[in-house]
Amino acid sequence: MKKTTFFLMLLCCASVYSQEKLDTVKIVTANKGLKKSLKTVSNTTVVSGKELLKAACCNLAESFETNPSIDVNFADALTGTKQIKMLGLTSPYLLITEENIPSVRGASQAYGLSFTPGTWVESIQITKGAGSVINGYESISGQINTELIKPLKDIPFFLNAYGSTDSRYELNTHFNKKINSNWASSLYIHGNTRLVKNDMNQDGFLDNPIGKQLNIVNRWQYANPTTGWVSFFNLKYMKDEKQTGQLDFDPKRDKLTTNFWGSEINTTRVDFTSKVGYLWKEMPFQSIGFQNAFSNHNQDSYFGLNQYNIKQQSYYSNLIFNSIINNTMHKFTTGLNFTYDNYSEFVNTNNVSRIDNSVGTFFEYTYNDNNKLSFSAGGRLDFHNRLGFFATPRLNIRYNPWEKGVLKLSAGRGKRLANIYAENQNLFASSRVFSILDSNGKTYGLNPEIAWNYGISFTQNFLLFDKPADFTIDLYRTDFQNQAVVDLFQSPQQVLFYNLKGKSFANSFQLDFNYELVKHLNLRTAYKYYDIATDYLSGSFQRPLQAKNRFFGNLEYETLLNTKRQQWKLDYTINWLGNQQLPNTKTNTIPDRLPEFAPSFSVMNAQITRVFSNTFEIYIGGENIGNYRQEKAILGSNNPFGSTFDTSISYAPIFGQMYYAGLRFKIK
């Protein structure tokens, strides 16, 4: 066995998706920023590090701007936070993991994607629909796994500096040291700040928060081909401070007063993760891995006169065993995992603290004939201190009816406890009164959310005028058996939470077409249609702030590398969003009313990169270069302590045009 192959298998033995990840690594090439595999069972797209360089990509939330599988929207008109959606459902319905360990969950749902700098990311795997049961039972619409740069493969030094016209400045430094042939360590330091107040729409409120973030991670990797052992150890520290609100707000003077409306969101987070794996030398198909993760997340915040503080202390462990039955056509993964979450949560003076813990076991069988058919069938049984015993089945099927064509089917069940306050923090920045109408449920008086997801996907690769092309058709449906309904239709002065009384579903259709127009000029397009409806107390409505129709287009051009390894890279992306259902504002005064549907609009981004050598490059770019801005970003901005104040109805950009520039420097 070659040493590189051995190292690859060692890395996979400690991963949750060990076999899927191994297959994925085999098909990804350096020439494609996005890659869909015809071989993996699940409907997975791999986003490479090359793709992440096509946009500013300051953090993980901004890493999907050039990816048609993920929709990116602003969560509100104040914090500048970007929210992602898959299959039309927001990120709480996604299982988001970092190196196959659950990461963005619970207290970190609102802002957690902004806590991973983009330069740390090696690749991202995006799986639509029902995925594996190995990581848990909570995923409903899909799974996103982020792989960080591995110390044993990293370069000695990397520097990225970034600045933008919205007064954001960022610095990333990576230091890597190969201690010996088996050990390597990396130290990543990230810092960003925004000190200048901007109010481009002149409503008296900041368009983006001022503040700063310090983010440090120390990674250690060990791999020994002789013994078969591999391990990773990560220690992270992150401190994020944001201030937003009216231009004249001074927190030292005006905090929790009616002098001026303001908000501060201060978060400190410490994480430690470890992964230890062993690969049987004589049986390279058999491995065992043990994952552990400790986290302490502490957020202190207020929004005007509303206070929200949450602290989450978590522990997660997963023991995974991979092997075969008779031969490598029949593989299985089994194991045990445990999750513990201690929430100390206060909404104003209301204490809603709780402790959640669960223990579960899983088994997943995979059949692969390496030709026409493969499938994985998995199930898990969990016991939760609030939910009792319950089962989670998942099924994925791949069938290749002909050359370069693949049909994939999936079905599965997901179950989760909704963290209604942490997931809807944007509503605190409004005059809405929070009301929970049910009282007999498991958390906050509400029952767990339960949904079934079904999907079918077909991909065909072909030649068009002797140039490579492909198209993909995805059709998915999510049916909720129960949902923690967030009702913004009853009254603009209220937000109601209650258990689903009728039906709730999400239908998603997507058509992708990719084509190499001429050599080195690639076109990527996608059309998406969403039909997402819920029965509310006042009737059935489409999911608010979700466009039914969307179009995505991306053009990528690269010049050939010359003898000095100099190169130009140009990228252009356009997103068109159709009409969006808006929350009810009919009873507001006329100046603070919005129409039932938001107008359609387009957003265009572009970037030019000049590669001077294999160690130095610069880039300039622009976001929203068409300068489209939401007309009424903040309702009641002239009276922020009045009954119509609302910053949460954000359907379009607030800031307008934004331009940026940066550089990347490497020592190899």
FIZALUM-68648 format. One line per field, with one value per residue (C-alpha): residue in three letters; residue number from 1; x, y, z. Coordinates in steps of 0.25 Angstrom, whole numbers, plus 5000, padded with zeros to 4 digits. Layout:
N
bakol	c(ala/...);
vexdren	c(NUM/...);
u	c(X/...);
v	c(Y/...);
w	c(Z/...);
//
This chain:
668
bakol	c(met/lys/lys/thr/thr/phe/phe/leu/met/leu/leu/cys/cys/ala/ser/val/tyr/ser/gln/glu/lys/leu/asp/thr/val/lys/ile/val/thr/ala/asn/lys/gly/leu/lys/lys/ser/leu/lys/thr/val/ser/asn/thr/thr/val/val/ser/gly/lys/glu/leu/leu/lys/ala/ala/cys/cys/asn/leu/ala/glu/ser/phe/glu/thr/asn/pro/ser/ile/asp/val/asn/phe/ala/asp/ala/leu/thr/gly/thr/lys/gln/ile/lys/met/leu/gly/leu/thr/ser/pro/tyr/leu/leu/ile/thr/glu/glu/asn/ile/pro/ser/val/arg/gly/ala/ser/gln/ala/tyr/gly/leu/ser/phe/thr/pro/gly/thr/trp/val/glu/ser/ile/gln/ile/thr/lys/gly/ala/gly/ser/val/ile/asn/gly/tyr/glu/ser/ile/ser/gly/gln/ile/asn/thr/glu/leu/ile/lys/pro/leu/lys/asp/ile/pro/phe/phe/leu/asn/ala/tyr/gly/ser/thr/asp/ser/arg/tyr/glu/leu/asn/thr/his/phe/asn/lys/lys/ile/asn/ser/asn/trp/ala/ser/ser/leu/tyr/ile/his/gly/asn/thr/arg/leu/val/lys/asn/asp/met/asn/gln/asp/gly/phe/leu/asp/asn/pro/ile/gly/lys/gln/leu/asn/ile/val/asn/arg/trp/gln/tyr/ala/asn/pro/thr/thr/gly/trp/val/ser/phe/phe/asn/leu/lys/tyr/met/lys/asp/glu/lys/gln/thr/gly/gln/leu/asp/phe/asp/pro/lys/arg/asp/lys/leu/thr/thr/asn/phe/trp/gly/ser/glu/ile/asn/thr/thr/arg/val/asp/phe/thr/ser/lys/val/gly/tyr/leu/trp/lys/glu/met/pro/phe/gln/ser/ile/gly/phe/gln/asn/ala/phe/ser/asn/his/asn/gln/asp/ser/tyr/phe/gly/leu/asn/gln/tyr/asn/ile/lys/gln/gln/ser/tyr/tyr/ser/asn/leu/ile/phe/asn/ser/ile/ile/asn/asn/thr/met/his/lys/phe/thr/thr/gly/leu/asn/phe/thr/tyr/asp/asn/tyr/ser/glu/phe/val/asn/thr/asn/asn/val/ser/arg/ile/asp/asn/ser/val/gly/thr/phe/phe/glu/tyr/thr/tyr/asn/asp/asn/asn/lys/leu/ser/phe/ser/ala/gly/gly/arg/leu/asp/phe/his/asn/arg/leu/gly/phe/phe/ala/thr/pro/arg/leu/asn/ile/arg/tyr/asn/pro/trp/glu/lys/gly/val/leu/lys/leu/ser/ala/gly/arg/gly/lys/arg/leu/ala/asn/ile/tyr/ala/glu/asn/gln/asn/leu/phe/ala/ser/ser/arg/val/phe/ser/ile/leu/asp/ser/asn/gly/lys/thr/tyr/gly/leu/asn/pro/glu/ile/ala/trp/asn/tyr/gly/ile/ser/phe/thr/gln/asn/phe/leu/leu/phe/asp/lys/pro/ala/asp/phe/thr/ile/asp/leu/tyr/arg/thr/asp/phe/gln/asn/gln/ala/val/val/asp/leu/phe/gln/ser/pro/gln/gln/val/leu/phe/tyr/asn/leu/lys/gly/lys/ser/phe/ala/asn/ser/phe/gln/leu/asp/phe/asn/tyr/glu/leu/val/lys/his/leu/asn/leu/arg/thr/ala/tyr/lys/tyr/tyr/asp/ile/ala/thr/asp/tyr/leu/ser/gly/ser/phe/gln/arg/pro/leu/gln/ala/lys/asn/arg/phe/phe/gly/asn/leu/glu/tyr/glu/thr/leu/leu/asn/thr/lys/arg/gln/gln/trp/lys/leu/asp/tyr/thr/ile/asn/trp/leu/gly/asn/gln/gln/leu/pro/asn/thr/lys/thr/asn/thr/ile/pro/asp/arg/leu/pro/glu/phe/ala/pro/ser/phe/ser/val/met/asn/ala/gln/ile/thr/arg/val/phe/ser/asn/thr/phe/glu/ile/tyr/ile/gly/gly/glu/asn/ile/gly/asn/tyr/arg/gln/glu/lys/ala/ile/leu/gly/ser/asn/asn/pro/phe/gly/ser/thr/phe/asp/thr/ser/ile/ser/tyr/ala/pro/ile/phe/gly/gln/met/tyr/tyr/ala/gly/leu/arg/phe/lys/ile/lys);
vexdren	c(1/2/3/4/5/6/7/8/9/10/11/12/13/14/15/16/17/18/19/20/21/22/23/24/25/26/27/28/29/30/31/32/33/34/35/36/37/38/39/40/41/42/43/44/45/46/47/48/49/50/51/52/53/54/55/56/57/58/59/60/61/62/63/64/65/66/67/68/69/70/71/72/73/74/75/76/77/78/79/80/81/82/83/84/85/86/87/88/89/90/91/92/93/94/95/96/97/98/99/100/101/102/103/104/105/106/107/108/109/110/111/112/113/114/115/116/117/118/119/120/121/122/123/124/125/126/127/128/129/130/131/132/133/134/135/136/137/138/139/140/141/142/143/144/145/146/147/148/149/150/151/152/153/154/155/156/157/158/159/160/161/162/163/164/165/166/167/168/169/170/171/172/173/174/175/176/177/178/179/180/181/182/183/184/185/186/187/188/189/190/191/192/193/194/195/196/197/198/199/200/201/202/203/204/205/206/207/208/209/210/211/212/213/214/215/216/217/218/219/220/221/222/223/224/225/226/227/228/229/230/231/232/233/234/235/236/237/238/239/240/241/242/243/244/245/246/247/248/249/250/251/252/253/254/255/256/257/258/259/260/261/262/263/264/265/266/267/268/269/270/271/272/273/274/275/276/277/278/279/280/281/282/283/284/285/286/287/288/289/290/291/292/293/294/295/296/297/298/299/300/301/302/303/304/305/306/307/308/309/310/311/312/313/314/315/316/317/318/319/320/321/322/323/324/325/326/327/328/329/330/331/332/333/334/335/336/337/338/339/340/341/342/343/344/345/346/347/348/349/350/351/352/353/354/355/356/357/358/359/360/361/362/363/364/365/366/367/368/369/370/371/372/373/374/375/376/377/378/379/380/381/382/383/384/385/386/387/388/389/390/391/392/393/394/395/396/397/398/399/400/401/402/403/404/405/406/407/408/409/410/411/412/413/414/415/416/417/418/419/420/421/422/423/424/425/426/427/428/429/430/431/432/433/434/435/436/437/438/439/440/441/442/443/444/445/446/447/448/449/450/451/452/453/454/455/456/457/458/459/460/461/462/463/464/465/466/467/468/469/470/471/472/473/474/475/476/477/478/479/480/481/482/483/484/485/486/487/488/489/490/491/492/493/494/495/496/497/498/499/500/501/502/503/504/505/506/507/508/509/510/511/512/513/514/515/516/517/518/519/520/521/522/523/524/525/526/527/528/529/530/531/532/533/534/535/536/537/538/539/540/541/542/543/544/545/546/547/548/549/550/551/552/553/554/555/556/557/558/559/560/561/562/563/564/565/566/567/568/569/570/571/572/573/574/575/576/577/578/579/580/581/582/583/584/585/586/587/588/589/590/591/592/593/594/595/596/597/598/599/600/601/602/603/604/605/606/607/608/609/610/611/612/613/614/615/616/617/618/619/620/621/622/623/624/625/626/627/628/629/630/631/632/633/634/635/636/637/638/639/640/641/642/643/644/645/646/647/648/649/650/651/652/653/654/655/656/657/658/659/660/661/662/663/664/665/666/667/668);
u	c(5000/5005/5008/4998/4987/4990/4989/4976/4970/4975/4968/4955/4955/4953/4942/4927/4925/4936/4932/4925/4937/4947/4938/4937/4952/4954/4946/4949/4959/4967/4960/4946/4942/4928/4928/4916/4920/4913/4918/4914/4900/4895/4893/4905/4913/4927/4932/4947/4956/4957/4943/4944/4954/4943/4937/4941/4937/4941/4934/4926/4912/4918/4924/4912/4910/4914/4907/4893/4890/4890/4881/4888/4879/4881/4875/4871/4873/4883/4893/4898/4897/4895/4885/4886/4875/4874/4862/4855/4857/4866/4879/4873/4867/4881/4891/4904/4917/4931/4940/4927/4925/4912/4916/4905/4894/4886/4891/4900/4889/4887/4902/4910/4913/4921/4930/4938/4947/4947/4962/4962/4953/4959/4946/4931/4922/4907/4897/4882/4871/4872/4887/4894/4889/4903/4903/4890/4875/4873/4875/4863/4866/4881/4895/4907/4921/4933/4947/4958/4972/4980/4993/5001/4997/4998/5008/5018/5011/4999/4994/4981/4978/4964/4957/4944/4937/4927/4939/4941/4956/4961/4974/4976/4990/4993/5005/5009/5020/5024/5030/5034/5028/5016/5013/5009/5003/4995/4992/4981/4979/4967/4963/4953/4947/4938/4939/4932/4917/4910/4896/4894/4879/4878/4868/4876/4881/4894/4894/4904/4909/4922/4930/4941/4944/4957/4957/4969/4970/4982/4981/4990/4990/4997/4998/5006/5006/5013/5004/4991/4988/4983/4978/4974/4973/4967/4966/4958/4956/4946/4941/4931/4926/4915/4908/4897/4885/4883/4895/4895/4894/4905/4904/4911/4901/4888/4888/4874/4869/4859/4870/4873/4871/4883/4887/4900/4903/4915/4919/4931/4933/4943/4944/4952/4951/4958/4958/4965/4965/4971/4972/4975/4987/4984/4969/4969/4954/4953/4954/4950/4949/4945/4941/4939/4935/4934/4929/4925/4917/4913/4905/4901/4892/4881/4872/4866/4859/4859/4870/4874/4885/4889/4900/4902/4911/4912/4919/4918/4924/4923/4929/4929/4933/4934/4936/4930/4921/4928/4934/4935/4922/4915/4920/4914/4916/4911/4914/4909/4908/4905/4900/4899/4894/4893/4885/4885/4875/4869/4858/4858/4855/4849/4858/4856/4868/4869/4878/4876/4884/4882/4889/4888/4892/4893/4895/4897/4898/4904/4903/4912/4914/4923/4915/4900/4894/4898/4889/4891/4880/4882/4874/4877/4870/4872/4867/4866/4863/4851/4847/4848/4852/4850/4855/4861/4861/4869/4870/4879/4879/4888/4885/4893/4884/4894/4908/4910/4895/4891/4878/4878/4866/4866/4856/4857/4852/4857/4854/4858/4855/4853/4861/4851/4858/4872/4867/4858/4867/4865/4850/4856/4859/4845/4832/4826/4822/4826/4815/4815/4801/4804/4809/4809/4821/4835/4842/4836/4823/4825/4826/4838/4838/4837/4838/4840/4848/4847/4856/4859/4871/4876/4889/4894/4908/4910/4917/4911/4918/4930/4930/4927/4913/4904/4890/4883/4869/4865/4851/4850/4838/4838/4825/4824/4817/4819/4826/4829/4821/4826/4814/4816/4803/4793/4798/4810/4811/4812/4820/4813/4819/4810/4810/4805/4790/4789/4799/4813/4821/4833/4834/4847/4850/4864/4869/4884/4891/4907/4915/4929/4925/4940/4952/4954/4941/4930/4916/4908/4893/4881/4866/4859/4844/4839/4825/4826/4813/4808/4795/4794/4783/4779/4780/4790/4801/4814/4827/4830/4843/4844/4844/4836/4845/4860/4870/4885/4896/4911/4922/4936/4949/4963/4975/4986/4998/5010/5024/5025/5012/5004/4989/4976/4963/4950/4937/4923/4910/4896/4884/4870/4859/4844/4833/4834/4822/4824/4818/4805/4807/4793/4789/4801/4800/4801/4816/4820/4812/4818/4811/4807/4818/4832/4836/4846/4860/4874/4888/4901/4915/4928/4943/4956/4968/4982/4992/5006/5013/5010/5012/5006/4992/4983/4968/4957/4942/4929/4916/4902/4909/4895/4892/4879/4874/4861/4852/4847/4858/4853/4839/4836/4850/4846/4840/4848/4841/4827/4817/4821/4836/4842/4856/4853/4846/4858/4856/4867/4881/4881/4895/4895/4908/4920/4934/4946/4961/4971/4984/4988/5003/5009/5022/5022);
v	c(5000/5014/5023/5034/5024/5019/5034/5036/5024/5028/5041/5035/5025/5036/5042/5040/5038/5029/5022/5034/5043/5033/5032/5047/5050/5040/5048/5063/5069/5082/5087/5088/5097/5089/5075/5065/5050/5040/5029/5034/5029/5042/5055/5062/5074/5076/5091/5091/5102/5107/5111/5118/5128/5133/5142/5150/5138/5145/5134/5121/5128/5136/5123/5119/5132/5124/5111/5109/5098/5108/5121/5133/5144/5155/5151/5165/5180/5182/5171/5169/5154/5145/5133/5121/5112/5098/5093/5106/5103/5111/5106/5100/5089/5086/5078/5086/5079/5083/5071/5062/5068/5076/5090/5101/5097/5102/5115/5118/5116/5131/5135/5122/5122/5135/5128/5120/5129/5125/5123/5112/5103/5093/5088/5087/5075/5079/5067/5070/5062/5050/5047/5038/5034/5034/5048/5049/5050/5065/5068/5070/5077/5073/5073/5082/5077/5087/5081/5090/5090/5078/5081/5070/5076/5091/5101/5108/5121/5128/5143/5148/5163/5169/5183/5188/5201/5197/5199/5185/5180/5166/5159/5144/5138/5123/5117/5102/5094/5079/5074/5061/5051/5047/5060/5074/5086/5099/5112/5120/5135/5143/5157/5166/5180/5190/5204/5214/5216/5215/5219/5219/5219/5230/5224/5228/5213/5206/5198/5189/5187/5192/5183/5173/5158/5150/5136/5126/5111/5102/5089/5076/5064/5051/5040/5027/5018/5007/5006/5010/5021/5035/5046/5061/5071/5085/5096/5109/5122/5132/5146/5154/5167/5175/5188/5193/5202/5217/5226/5234/5222/5221/5208/5214/5225/5219/5204/5199/5213/5220/5231/5224/5210/5201/5187/5179/5165/5160/5145/5137/5123/5112/5098/5086/5074/5061/5050/5037/5026/5013/5005/4990/4989/4975/4979/4993/4993/4992/5004/5010/5024/5032/5047/5056/5071/5080/5094/5106/5117/5130/5141/5154/5162/5173/5179/5192/5189/5174/5166/5152/5144/5130/5120/5106/5096/5084/5070/5061/5048/5038/5024/5018/5005/5002/4988/4979/4967/4956/4965/4980/4981/4980/4990/4995/5005/5004/5011/5019/5034/5043/5058/5067/5081/5090/5103/5115/5124/5137/5145/5158/5153/5140/5128/5117/5109/5094/5082/5072/5059/5047/5034/5027/5015/5014/5004/5007/4996/5000/4992/4996/4988/4999/4999/5001/5001/5005/5008/5011/5007/5012/5014/5019/5017/5029/5031/5046/5051/5059/5051/5037/5026/5028/5023/5030/5022/5027/5022/5026/5019/5022/5016/5018/5015/5018/5024/5038/5038/5035/5035/5037/5035/5038/5037/5039/5045/5056/5060/5073/5082/5096/5106/5117/5129/5126/5123/5135/5146/5156/5157/5163/5176/5179/5183/5169/5162/5148/5138/5123/5118/5103/5099/5084/5081/5077/5090/5104/5097/5092/5078/5074/5076/5064/5063/5053/5057/5050/5054/5050/5055/5052/5056/5055/5058/5060/5067/5079/5084/5076/5084/5077/5080/5074/5077/5072/5072/5071/5070/5069/5069/5071/5068/5072/5064/5074/5088/5099/5109/5124/5132/5146/5147/5149/5163/5172/5174/5160/5147/5134/5121/5108/5094/5091/5091/5087/5084/5089/5085/5090/5086/5089/5088/5091/5090/5092/5094/5095/5097/5101/5112/5112/5107/5113/5120/5113/5116/5111/5113/5109/5111/5108/5108/5107/5104/5105/5106/5105/5106/5118/5122/5132/5123/5116/5125/5123/5123/5138/5144/5132/5135/5125/5126/5129/5129/5127/5130/5129/5132/5128/5131/5127/5130/5120/5120/5126/5122/5131/5125/5138/5137/5145/5140/5146/5143/5148/5144/5148/5144/5148/5146/5147/5152/5148/5147/5157/5157/5164/5179/5183/5189/5198/5212/5215/5219/5206/5197/5187/5181/5166/5162/5168/5172/5164/5168/5164/5165/5164/5161/5161/5158/5159/5152/5154/5143/5148/5135/5123/5131/5144/5149/5161/5162/5173/5171/5176/5172/5177/5185/5188/5196/5190/5193/5190/5203/5201/5193/5197/5200/5211/5216/5230/5224/5211/5210/5211/5200/5198/5197/5185/5182/5167/5168/5168/5163/5170/5177/5189/5195/5196/5195/5189/5188/5181/5178/5168/5160/5146/5143/5129/5123/5108);
w	c(5000/4996/5008/5002/5001/5015/5020/5013/5019/5033/5032/5028/5039/5049/5041/5042/5027/5026/5013/5007/5009/5004/4991/4990/4991/4980/4970/4974/4964/4965/4953/4959/4970/4971/4969/4969/4970/4961/4971/4985/4990/4995/4987/4992/4986/4990/4990/4989/4994/4980/4980/4993/4987/4977/4987/4999/5008/5021/5029/5027/5025/5013/5007/4999/4990/4978/4981/4976/4986/4997/4998/5006/5012/5022/5035/5039/5036/5048/5051/5036/5039/5027/5029/5020/5015/5008/5001/5006/5021/5030/5036/5049/5040/5035/5042/5042/5046/5046/5043/5045/5059/5061/5062/5059/5068/5080/5085/5073/5063/5060/5058/5059/5044/5045/5056/5045/5037/5022/5021/5031/5022/5013/5007/5010/5007/5005/5005/5001/5008/5017/5020/5029/5043/5049/5053/5060/5058/5057/5042/5034/5021/5019/5025/5023/5027/5028/5027/5032/5026/5031/5039/5032/5018/5022/5017/5027/5026/5020/5021/5017/5018/5014/5015/5009/5007/5018/5028/5031/5032/5034/5036/5036/5039/5038/5044/5042/5048/5044/5057/5050/5040/5049/5056/5051/5058/5052/5059/5052/5057/5051/5055/5049/5052/5048/5055/5045/5046/5033/5030/5015/5015/5025/5034/5046/5049/5046/5033/5039/5053/5059/5067/5066/5067/5071/5067/5070/5068/5071/5063/5065/5056/5058/5047/5047/5035/5043/5055/5048/5058/5054/5063/5063/5075/5073/5084/5080/5086/5080/5085/5077/5080/5072/5075/5066/5067/5065/5061/5074/5083/5093/5101/5113/5114/5107/5110/5114/5114/5104/5101/5088/5083/5083/5084/5088/5085/5092/5091/5096/5092/5096/5089/5090/5080/5079/5069/5070/5060/5057/5044/5043/5035/5030/5028/5021/5020/5036/5045/5058/5062/5075/5075/5086/5087/5098/5097/5105/5098/5106/5100/5107/5099/5099/5088/5092/5105/5102/5109/5104/5111/5108/5112/5107/5112/5103/5102/5090/5088/5076/5075/5061/5056/5041/5034/5023/5022/5014/5004/5001/4993/5007/5017/5030/5041/5055/5068/5080/5083/5094/5095/5107/5107/5119/5115/5125/5117/5122/5113/5121/5135/5130/5134/5123/5126/5124/5123/5110/5109/5100/5097/5084/5076/5061/5049/5035/5024/5010/4997/4985/4973/4967/4955/4954/4968/4982/4994/5009/5019/5033/5046/5060/5074/5084/5098/5101/5115/5110/5098/5103/5093/5078/5065/5053/5039/5027/5013/5001/4987/4975/4961/4949/4937/4926/4925/4932/4937/4952/4959/4974/4984/4998/5010/5025/5038/5046/5060/5068/5080/5075/5082/5079/5086/5081/5067/5066/5072/5061/5066/5079/5071/5070/5078/5077/5089/5090/5093/5095/5093/5097/5111/5111/5102/5105/5103/5105/5106/5091/5086/5077/5063/5054/5039/5028/5016/5002/4990/4976/4968/4954/4948/4934/4929/4914/4902/4896/4883/4888/4902/4915/4921/4931/4937/4950/4954/4969/4975/4990/4999/5014/5022/5036/5046/5056/5056/5066/5058/5058/5054/5049/5042/5054/5058/5055/5070/5073/5070/5074/5076/5076/5072/5058/5057/5042/5031/5028/5016/5008/4993/4986/4971/4965/4951/4949/4936/4935/4923/4918/4908/4903/4909/4923/4923/4931/4932/4945/4945/4954/4955/4968/4971/4985/4990/5005/5013/5027/5034/5043/5053/5043/5030/5021/5016/5009/5018/5020/5014/5004/4990/4982/4969/4969/4958/4960/4950/4951/4940/4943/4935/4937/4928/4926/4936/4929/4931/4943/4949/4947/4944/4944/4950/4948/4954/4953/4960/4959/4968/4964/4975/4972/4980/4995/5005/5016/5030/5033/5035/5031/5045/5046/5043/5028/5027/5034/5026/5016/5004/5005/4995/4994/4979/4971/4970/4966/4973/4965/4971/4964/4967/4960/4965/4960/4963/4962/4967/4975/4987/4985/4979/4981/4979/4977/4977/4979/4985/4981/4970/4964/4977/4980/4994/5002/5002/5017/5024/5038/5041/5051/5051/5055/5068/5072/5085/5078/5075/5060/5061/5054/5048/5045/5032/5023/5009/5002/5004/5013/5011/4996/4988/4995/4989/4995/4993/4999/4997/5000/5003/5005/5009/5004);
//
